[in-house]
Amino acid sequence: MAEETEVSWEAVTAHIPVETLDGKDIGKVVEVAGLIDQDIFHGIVFAHHTLGHNLLAPADNVTRITDRAVYLNCDDSAAQAFEQFTPMKIETLGVRGIFKWKHLGWTKSDK
């Protein structure tokens, strides 16, 4: 089997395994929580195999990301205590309105 290649958090692919410190496969990557344009990595969102819902593994708990898996610095019981992930709808301050009636206000973000 070929060696794993470490990758950036920006290159994580969906459905790769999430493994604990002891090598246990506890779930599959669903998405990455971060702001690419600001190079801010919040963590990895994964579907836990036994809990049946998505959890957010904070960046501090992600020790290594490769082309084959995401590795955590904790065991499964600690991972089960991670926050359940709920997608956020973010609004930012920007220009809104129609035609000539533009004004400063809250607009939906694409993040």
ABEGO torsion letter per residue (X at the ends): XBBBBBBBAAABBBGBBBBBAAGBBAEBBABBBBBAAAGBBAEBBBBBAAAGBBBBBBAAABABBBAABBBBABBAAAAAABBBBBBBBBBBBBBBEBEAABBBBBBBBAX
